[in-house]
Amino acid sequence: MIEYKTPQEIAKIREAGRVVATILERIKYAIKPGITTKDLEKIAEATLKEFNARSAFKGYKPNGVPVPFPGLICTSVNEEVVHGIPSDRRLKDGDIVSVDVGVELDGYFADGAETFQVGRVNHEIAKLLETTKRALLAGILQAQIGKTLVDIASAIEKIVSEAGFSVVRDLVGHGVGKSLHEDPPVANFVSGARPIPLNEGMVIAIEPMVNLGNWRIKTLKDGWTVVTKDGKPSAHFEHSVAITNIGPLVLTRL
């Protein structure tokens, strides 16, 4: 069941979204060869304390997962698609790292992600990141009253397929706001999207996950880390977006 939010509730989600955006911004400027993904988590930890906010990820345990998520953020490197666990792994020149941040502030949730390059990356990787970011923006532009979730999926899939990359099919976006994951599921490919109309007060997390190779993925033995089956890199960009009478409102932006 879709929960529609009042303007006052959207404003509260926006406050949580500012914390998400602040964490991602600080991590962006800290990333360099030699830093560990645990170091990135420490930046998130300090920022959460500063804003008196809580990680929406730490301790999260959906059905079918053997252990709760142990990290404050997700840090997914290279072929890791999503849900990578912060560790002592050192990032090196040419890597990419997808950082996914979920925040709860005063009972409201926001979710955002960005893939960062470490040092210099090759042309193909740079194109993957640029394409995924462009696909997210195209999806956001469709988040308007009178459109449907199929319009979002179509806009995303078109950009990705034209670039020669693949949209992950086993993972999708979601509603967000009063909890981390709400209805409706927000697919990034047309055949997986439901023709649910977009109405004022809906808040959704749009999050294309795009693979350099094919779309197939698998989960590692830790129960969380999702990787590409072919071992090729993957990118992930995400914003929490409100449907308003004046168009899409991005809530996870400074």
N, C-alpha and C positions, 0 to 999 in steps of 0.2 A: 504494500500500500504506500502510495506516494504521500509524503508529508509536505504540505505547502507552508512556507514561512511568511510571517508578517514582515513589513519593512523594519520593524524594531529587531526582530530576530535576525534578519539579514545583516543588520548593522553589527550585531554581536558576532556573527560568523565572520564578518569583515575584520573585526578586532583580532580574532584567532588567526585569520589569514595574513594579517600584517606580521604576526610573529613568524609564521611559515616563511614569508617573503624575506624577513630580516635574517633568519637562519640561513636561507639559501644564498642571500647576498654576501653574508660574512664568509660562508664556506667558499663561495666563488673566488674571493680575493685571497683566500688562504691556500688554495690548491697549488701545489708545485711538486716537482719530482722529489721524492724522499719522504714526503708526509705520509702518515698512515691513515687508514680509514677510521681508526680509533681516535686519532687527533681531530678528525672532522666531527666525530661524535661529541668530543669535549667542547667544541665550539657551540654545538647545539645545546648541550647541557647548560653552559654558562648563559646562553641567551634565554632559555626556558626559565631559569632562575630569575633573571633580570625582569622578565615580564610576569613572573608568578604564574606561569603556564605549565602544562603537563604534556609529556609525549603521549600521543594517542596510540603509539605502536608498542611501547614496552609493556610486556605482559599480555599482549593481545593474543587470543587463542580461539580462532574459529573452529567449527566442527571439522574433523578429519585431519587436523594438524597435531602431531604427537606432543610438541612442547610449545609453551608460550614464546612469543618473539622476545629475544633477550636484549635487543638494542633500542636506543632512543630514536634512531633514524635508520633508514635502509641505505646501504652503500653498495652498489652493484657495479663491478669492474669488468670492462670489456665484454666478454660473452655472457656475463651475468645480466639477465633481463631486469629482474626486480627482486626485492626481499633479501638482498645481500646483507650479511651480518657484519657490523663494524669489527675490525680485528687489527692485528699488528702488521698486516700486509702493507708494504710500502709501495706507493704509486710511483711509476717510472715514466720518463719521457715517452710520449706516444700513446699512453693509456687514455681511456675515457672512463669516467665514473658517474653513474647515475645516482643522484641523491634524492631520496623521497622523504618528505617531512609531513607528519600528521600532528596537529596540535589541538589540545582541548584547553579552552580558556573560559572560565565562568559557565561551564556546562555546554558550550558550543564548540563545534569541530570544524576544522578546515584542513585541506590536504593539497599538497603541491609537490612537484618534482622538476628537476632539471638535470640534463646530462652535461658534464663539464669535460673539456679536454685538459690533459696534463701536458704542459709544454707544447711541443709541436706534434700535430697528427698528420697522417697522410691525406691526400686529396679525397680518397674514397670515404674515409671516416668523417672528414669535415662535411662532405656532402650528406652523409647519413644524419649528422646532427642538424644541419640546416634544414633538411627535408622534414625531419620529425617535428622541429619547432614550427615550421611553416604549416604542417598538417594540423598541429594543435590550434594555431591561429585561425585556420580555415574552419575548423570545427566550431570554435568559439563564435565566429561570425554567423553561424547557422543557429545559434542558441537564442532564438527569438520567438515571440508569440506568433502562432500560426504555422510554425515549422514543426517537424517531428524528429524523433531520435534517428530516423533513417536519413534525414538531411545531414545531420552531423556526421554519421558514419560514411555517407557517400562523399562528402567533402574531404574527409581524412583519407579514405581509401584511394580516391582519385589522385591526390598528390603523391602518395606513397608509391602506388603502382606505376605512375608515369616516370618516377625517378628510378624504377627498377628494383625497389626494395619490397619487403613483405611486412604486412601488419600482423602482429601476434593475434591469434584467434582464441586462445584458451583463457585469456585474461581481458577484462573490460573495465571501463570506468563505472561510476556508481553515484547514487544520490549521497548527499552529505549535509551535515548541519547539526542535528540533534544527537546523532551518533556518527561514528566514523564511516560506516557503510550502510546506506539506506537504499530503498527502491528509488528509481528504476535502475537496472543495469544499463550501462551506456557503452554499446559496442562500437568498435572502430572500423567495422567492415559491414557492408550492406546486408549480406546474407544472415548475419547474426543480430541485426538491429530490429527492434520491435517498433511498429508505427505509432508509438505513443506521442500524443500531441504535447507540445511544450506550452505550458501555461504560466502566467504570472505567479511568482512565489516559489517556483521550483528552484532548487539549488543542486547542481550536479558537478561531479568531478570528471572532467574530460581529460583522458590520459592515453594518447597514442603510444604504444610500445612497438618499435619498428626494428626489424632485423635486417642486417646486411645480406644475409642468405635467405633461406626459406623460413616459414613462419613457425615451424615446429619447435617445441620447448620441452624441458623435463625439469623435475625438481631433484636437487641433490639429497644426500642421506641426512643432512642436518634438518630436513623437513621444511625448510624455508627457501633457500636460495634457488631461484629459477634461472636456468641457463638455456642458451640456444642448443638444439640437438646437434647442429653441424659445427658448433664451436666458433662461429663467426660473431662479431660484435653486434650489440643491440643498443638502441637509444630510447630514452623515456622522458617525455615532457608532460607536465600536468598543471592544470589550474582548477580551482573551485570557482564556479560561475553561477550567478543568480540570473534567472529569467525575469526581466522587468518590463514595464510598459514603454520604456525608452530604449530597449535593446539589452544585449548581454552586459552584465556587470561582473568584471573579474575581481574576485574577493581576495586572491592570494598575490597581490601586487602592492608594492610600496607606494 
